[in-house]
Structure formats: structure tokens, C-alpha cells
Amino acid sequence: MSEQNTLSLETFPENQIAIVIGATGGIGRAFVTHLKVSGHFARVLEYGRKTEPGLDFENVETVARCAEDARRQSADLGCDIVLIIDATGYLHDEVFQPEKSLKQIDADYMAKQFQINAIGPALLMKHFCPLLARNGKSVFATLSAKVGSIGDNRMGGWYGYRAAKAALNQLVKCSAIELARSKRDAVCIALHPGTVDTGLSGPFAKSGLNVQSPEQASANMLAVINNLAADKSGGFFAYDGQELPW
């Protein structure tokens, strides 16, 4: 039986709105598919670099533009926004690769890491979290990474990526505290997707690791999201539900 057929989202109110940001990436597309196939939501809104309107963290004005589009669609449908998933992320490209030592630290690479993995998601929290339903369960979930855990760091290296994801975790914690003041049932969390067979982490998968397909990883994370309540807001969780150290 497929993950799509077994996926449950019963802790969310039905016929409301879900949003996936980074919807054109491997994990983002899988989230969109699961959410649409579930039939649980009235509409699944998709934002990314190749959507219309587009959302690109290297063009920060697009974040507010897409948030306004989501607000308008919510008002037009008369539905609440109850789930926002940030499936964006950056590790490497044709120019930069993760650093193995201090001598490889590059200011431009580190700036890009923070722009996409920390500043961009912070802008999402600024513009999208106020759109979450005031009453009943709602969730903002962003993809972090276990290597962003300072307490779990045993290997070193990957300076920019680790630091940016650690910053993201702090942003999630701060946002969760503020969000709870106006939306008592809201959940704001960081999620570690595990090693996923995508262009981001696939090339760095080591033998012996549990490498998941985007479909598996997204289904696992949706199960975690479904099981969390407001008392876990501000937490950092792995795809299997394990709470991770900061």
C-alpha cells in the first residue's frame, strides 16, 4: 500500500488551505502530491522559483508578494490557512561545495547559505505565520537538518550549512514563542527530513545510511506534523518523530 493511501491528517480541520513553499523541488513536489491526494484540504497552494507568482529567497520582495496571494485566496475561498510547509534549502551548486576544513570557508558561499537557509525562512515566518488560523490546530514547519544541531555535532566541517541551519532552529524557537501569544493552538517546528534522494543531499549519501525517496520522507514528516500539538511548538524533530538536541 502506498504512503499516499495510508497518510492521515485527521488532526487538522477539513476543507481548509495548505501551503507548500519550495513546491518545485524534490521534497516540495512530494509534499504537494501527498496533500492533494489526501483530499483533506480545500486547496493546496504552491510557491517556488518556477511558480506563478514565484518565490525566490534571492529576490526577497517575492516573499511578501506570495504571502499576499495566499491571503487573498484564503479570503476568496472563505477558508483558513492551517498548514504551511517550507521545503526550501541549499547545500551546494556548480560553484560551491560543503567545506571540509577552515581553509575552505568562503564568504560568498556562507552568505548564500544564510540567505537561503536562514534569512529566507525568517521572512516566510514574518509574512506567512500571521496568516495561520487564529483558532484550532495550525502548523508552520520548515526543513532544517540534523547537522544543524550543535549538541549532535561530532564530525565538524560543513561550516556554512551547519551554521545556517543552527540559525534557522533559533528563528523557529523565537517565532514559536511569539506565535503562541496570539494563536494558542499553533505549532511552529523545525524538521530534519533525513537523507533524501534529491539533488541537494543525494550526492553526499554514504553507504549504510537510510536513504529515503522524496515520497517516503515527506510522508514520514507529515505523520510527525499530524501527531504534534501546541505543547511541542518550537521543537526540532526528525522524520521518525525523534526530538533532536539543539
N, C-alpha and C positions, 0 to 999 in steps of 0.2 A: 504494500500500500504506500502511496506517495506521501511526502510530507504535507503537500497541499491538502490532501483529503483528511489528514489527521490533525491539522492545525486548529487550535481553539483560541478564540479571542473573547471568551464569554464575559471577562471582567470589564470589558468596555461597553458602553451603551451602544445599541444598534442604530444603524442608519444615520451615522454622523460622518465626519470627514477625517481622513488620514492623509498625512503629507509625507512624501519621501524626497529628501534633498540629496543630490548626488545620484539621481534616478537613472542616469545614463551609464553609470559604472557597473561593474560586475555584480557586486553585492547589492547595490541600489536597485538594479533591474530585478533581481531575485526578490527583494522586499516588495516591490510593486506587484509582481506576479502573485505572490502569496496573498497579499492584502486584497487584490481584486478577486482572485479565485475564492477566497473565503466567503465572499458575498455579505460580509458583516457591515461594510461601510457604504454610505450613500454615494460617496465619491472618494477616489484616491488621487490627490494632486501630486504632480511630478515636476520637480525643478532640478535643473542641472545645466551644464555648459551648452548642451545641444537641444534644450527645450525652448518653448516659447510661452511666456517670457523666459529668458535664460538667467541662470545664476552662476556667477563666476567670482570666487574669492579674490581674484586679482583685479577685479573691477567691482569695488565694494558697493557702489551705488545700486548694483543689481540685487543685493540682498533686500534692501528696503522695498524695491520695486516688486519683487516676488512676494514679499510679505503683504503688501497692499493688494496684490492679485488674489492671494489666499483669503484675505479679509473680505474682499468683495464677493468672492464665490461663496463664502460662508454665509454672508448676508443674503445673497440672492437665493440660495437654497433654503435658508432658514434652518441651517444645521450648525452644530458646534464642531469646532476642531478639537479632537480628543487624542490624537496621536501624531507626533512629529518625529520622524527618524532622520538623523543626519548621517548619511552613509558616505560622506566625503573623506578624503585622506590623500596624503602624498608621502612617498618614501624615496623614490628615485626617478630619474629620467635619462634622456640620452646624454645629458651633460654631467649630472651629479649622481654619485653612488654613496651609500652609507659609509661614514668614516670608521676606519678600523683603529685609528690612533689619533692622538692630539695633533700631530703634524699635518693631518689631513683636514682639519677644521677649516672651513671656508665661509667667509661672512655672507656671501650671496646665497649659498646653499642653506645656511642656518636661517637667514631671513625668509627664504621661501618656505622652509619648514614651519616657522612660526606663523607666517601669513596664512597658510592653508590648514594647518593642524591646530592652531590656537586662536589667532585673530579672527579668521573666518567663522569658526563655530561660535566665538563670543558674539559676533554680530548677528548670527542666527538667534542666539538666546535673547539678544536685545530686541530684535524685531519680531520674532515668531512666538516666543514664550508668552507675551501678553495676549496673544490670540487664543490661547488654550481656554477651554471651557471653565467657567468660574465654579461650577458645581459638578460633582461626580468625578470619577477617575479620568485623568488625562495624563499623558506622558510626553516628555521630551527626552529622547535618547540619542546620544552621539557616540560614534565609534572611536574609542580610544585604543589602547594596545597595552598588553601586559608588560612590554618593555618600558612603558612609561612609569611603571611602579618603581619608586626609589627603594622601597623595602625589599623588593624581589630582585634587584639588580645584582647579579653575581658575575657577569661577564664583561661589563663595561662596553665601550665602543658605541657606535650609532649615536653620537653625541647630540646632533640636531634633532633627530626623530624622538629620541628618549626625552629630551628636554621639552620639546613642544608638546608631546603627549602628557607629560607631567603637568605642564602649564594648563592644558585642557582639563585635566582632572580637577585642578584647583578652581577653574572657572565654573565647572559643573557644581562643585560644592557651594560656591558663593551664590550661584543662581538658584540652587535648590532652597537655600535659606531664605532668600528674598521672595521666591515664588510662593513659599508656604504661608507668607503673611497675607496674601490675597486669595490664594487658591489652595485651601487646606487639603484637598484630595489629590493634588497634582504630584507627579513623580518626575524628577529630573535626574538622569543617571548617565554614567559612562559605561560603555560595553566593550569588552575585549572579544572580537569575533573568532579568535584562534587563527591558525594558519589556513588560509583560504586560497584555492587555486585561481588566483586572479593575476593581472599584470602587476599589481602592487607587491604582494608578498610571495607569489608563486616562485619567482626565481631564487628566493632565499630559503625555500623549504629544505630542511635537512632530512636525511633518511631516518626513519624511526618516528617522525612526527605524525600526528593525526592531521593529515591534510584533508580539509573538507571542500566540497563543491560550494559555490555561492548559494545554491538552493538549500543545502544542508545547514550551512552556517546561519543563513537568515531565518530559517525555520526554528533553529535552536534559540536564537536570540529573541524571536517573537514569543517563544514559550516562556523565556525568562521575563520579558516585559509583561506578559499576561499575568504572571504569578506575583509580581511586585505590587505592593501598596505604598501609601504615602510615608509610612514609617521607614521605608528603605530609600527615600529620596535623598539625593546627594551621594549615593554609593557608587562603587566601582565593581562591576560584576563580569565574570567570564561567561562565555556562551553556554556553559553547562550549569550556570546558576551559582557557581562558587564566588563568594565575596573576596575581592583581591585587596592586598595591602596597598596603601598609598606609597 
